[in-house]
Amino acid sequence: MFIKKNGNHDYEVAVIGGGHAGCEAALVSSRMGYRTVLVTIGLHDIARMPCNPAIGGLAKGQLVREIDALGGEMGICIDETGIQFRMLNRAKGPAVWSPRAQADKSGYHRRMLEALRTGDRLDLLEGEVTGLVVERGCVAGINTAGGNRITACKVILALGTFPNGLMHIGEESFPGGREGEPPSGLLSDQIAELGIERKRLKTGTPARLGRGSIDFSRCVEQRGDEEPSPFSFRTERIEQDQVSCYITYTNEGTHEIIRSSLDRSPLYAGRIKGIGPRYCPSIEDKVVRFPDRGRHQLFLEPEGLETDEIYINGLSTSLPRDVQERMIRSVKSLESARIIRHGYAIEYDFFPPHQIYPTYESRAIGGLYFAGQVNGTSGYEEAAAQGLMAGINACLAIKGERPFVLGRHEAYIGVLTDDLITKDIDEPYRMFTSRAEHRLLLRQDNADERLMKYGVRFGLQPKRAWEEVVERRKKVSRAHRRLAKERVPAAASNKILGSCGEKKTEAPQQAAKLLQRPRVNIDALEGALPGGGLGLGRRERESLEIRVKYEGYIRRQRNLADRVVRLDRMRIPRDFDFDISSLSSEAREKLKLHRPVTLGQASRISGVRTSDISVLMVFVEREKRKGESLRG
Amino acid sequence: MDADTIVALSTPPGESGIAVIRISGARALSILNSLAPGFSDNVPRHIQKTVLVDRANEAIDDCMCVCMKGPDSYTGEDMVELSCHGSMQVVSDIIDEAVFLGARGAGAGEFTRRAFVNGKIDLSQAEAVADLISAETKLQRQVALEHLEGGLSRKVMAVEDRLLEQLALVEVSIDFAEEEIEAYAPESVRAEAVRIAEEVKELAESERAGRKLRAGIKVTILGPRNVGKSMLYNGLLGEERAIVSAHPGTTRDLLRERIHIGGFTFFLEDTAGIAETGCEIEAKGISLGRRSAEMADLVLFVLDGSGELPGDAAAEIERIGPGRTLCVLNKSDLGLKLNPESVAGELGVSGSVSISALTGEGLDGLKERIYEKGVSRETAAISRERIAVNARQAVAFRDALGALERLQKLLGENAPAEIVSMEIRAAADACGSVTGRNVTGGLLDLIFGRFCIGK
């Protein structure tokens, strides 16, 4: 099974776990030229979606576009296996549009497995990892259940919810990594013994129903977009047919069933200790916390084309099986629903991410990387993004090159990384657009303009792809200059304004000014341009329209971002001593815990004040000058 | 490394002969050239006396200016030092202008920190520099706390909370578009933005009002002839400034002197007694007195408490405005015939005090009332806390106000949510820079607490 050995190691990179983080990590490291092994409990586990059958959504869709621009797999994979595509937030401005797709779960799994199988320099290995090999503070390989030792320079941990997983359904609690899977405890225990702090989190999933047992005719149908937008910049168009989702609602009867069974809920009986996500509460939580709501919305989403299973989005629960059945059957259209699998809550270990560098490498153990739920995040997209970044950085470290850390102003991935290392993670972390202070810059439409150059630099994207981006940007800039100069005669302006329901004008209008009116779009404008059509493709027109409409706002956010970047560029040495008496005591403790690597990161840690940053600046400068005088 | 230009008062705050303001950074010289159009050539280390002007080209102060070119300066950057007159109003006007021209208020120890980072201070002094920063921080916080405790900070935080509420409404519609949550109504957000803007405006303006208070409060002593106005005047001043005699109509001219009560300056004016008179000079004096009362922040209407209430007193007070009038019943040493409370009620004035200017009885109490009425009256709601709104805070409030005004316009145009949100954030962040709170950091907590989210 083993391909050629590299020096003393079997592999350069070993990835543990075949979920969304593990897959991206393994693919990227093999594509960057390093022999890679992905170890997973079973190949049937590759790229599974244990919760909702969907990729993307608000802010998450942007993450997928970014993963794709950098050369990751998730975007292409969902483009080929998605069964319903929607661009969310279309009613709002393009900065907050987010692509989302319903996935064919097993199709997605097969497509990802195929990518892994056909990848060069990449081996897949089935088996349980029982421990890490650590030598002189650095990871050197892994031990597997059969007593095998695999040596590797870098190890990426992408364990998902498996570490000491404990599942709850009503009064039943049993160890498990997810439905029907055993947990893994040995590895987590060993990591804790190595001195890495470990905590518990909780998440949950709803029941799955049989398609044939649901009366869809009494639900509201939710269809995909007429013209589906792909996730990947490499996908020309989405060809496959789309299926529908359906909407129904709980009612007072449902809520009464839940209320009268709360004493049997592991959540309310106090048996669940981990903290669950507030943005994704169980139905029992919703009923208790919002007693005035007469109903809650439920989405019935197919888990795939070949399977009968329907996912009930909005009904996550850990109530006993009999309560789940009564509760579900009280819902309109689900009166005779057949439950294929019950909902459950799961508690699992994670390793608070203040213990990693922004490269995802552990601060305690050299060469060991953490990605995905082990860092306390939730979501397939968040996991994939981390896997990709951990993989890239593991490779760069082998090469001896500078780490790759994205800024908050560059990408949602940058926001994610920075939040993980500077914030206290006390519930599963999910991305929201409101977490990004430079939201107008981080759009789904410009992920390629922001990031593809890095993909090219790491050999993950063809050079041509970036050249095309640059070419397109030039064309858009030229057209933008034209719109700023050209004037549309009053009569023609009024025709546009009239047809768009905007106020009329007396004088000729600058074309760009016309387009800035909220209801005027580029199609309406183009026909009236005295200089003739713009000669732009669909994407170019879109990005021109965004540029014109957001002009001023985008500039403002850039200026704000520039100020932040200044502090982000000021590096703190890795062995820096934060025990400085003139720091406030709260700042000192927080800085010692999080150990930021730039002053920008330090400034975002809660409890660190502006004056603390000033003090840090002085000491960082002293270290720098000391270093210079030693070298000089 | 430090891209921006900073400004700060380098001498201790408070009234003094001379105050020194320093500006450091890339824009220091251009700020100087705008502030001091008469400053010529930018020759380093040459002191020039020149007039500083504000954005409306009005003179602020006559000032000694010197500039230094980096790296030959304390911080190693281009620097400007302005020695101006040590009045807080002048200092705050100059800093205000420098900020308007692109500087920002310096953080604690920032000049020294920059000097260190730019290699102007020896490596071994890093600890000393850091200690200086933290000492200055403590001092600033003490001062800030003194000012922020109570009124101001509560008010600003309330504004922040209200902004955050609106932000949550808008953000929830963006990040949870798939949820069953009612879209925000632009009209109601706009209405709230208008209300918040009013409060922020008041906060921003309280700086000017505060400055006016610091410049002095005008108190006029008015009343009929021979009730002892001049004796009261002397009593309050603590010196024999006005000629006092038993002869009615002794005072004909307007007398003006300054007294200090509770750290504030009051300009006290003694006027000619009001009476029907054929004397041209006296009539002129009386009209001067009435004019003085019209302009005054507070009028002390003096009556002879041992006599009867004159029939025309009510009409006179009505003319001045009873709201800013304090009735003083003098000659309590002769035994009072008038009851202070019933007089106050009858005349509708805001208060009434009995004193004896002759013996000094009741003068301290009167001073307290003058302070109370003068300081809190002049600008109705201005309390001590609000006076603390300094130039830097006022800049923050004006920024917030700008954002709120743009917000109102955007909401009127049905602008998209992500733009609306940007302006609410800008306003909240500006307020947050006064209280030191990371306002928008609490956004998700508010959203999760308030809305039923969870698809």
Interface residues (C-beta under 8 A of the other chain):
Chain A: G57 L58 A59 L88 N89 A91 K92 G93 A95 V96 R278 Y279 C280 P281 S282 D285 K286 R289 F290 R293 H296 Q297 F299 N313 G314 S316 F432 T433 S434 R435 E437 R439 L440 P518 Y550 Y553 R556 Q557 R563 R566 M570 I580 S581 S582 L583 S584 S606 R609 T610 S611 S614 V615 M617 V618 F619 E621 R622 R625 K626
Chain B: M1 A3 G107 A108 G109 E110 R113 F116 V117 G119 L123 A126 E127 V129 A130 D131 I133 S134 E136 T137 E171 S173 I174 D175 F176 A177 E178 E179 E180 E413 N414 A415 P416 A417 E418 I419 S421 M422 R425 G436 N438 T440 G441 L443 L444 I447 F448 C452 I453 G454 K455
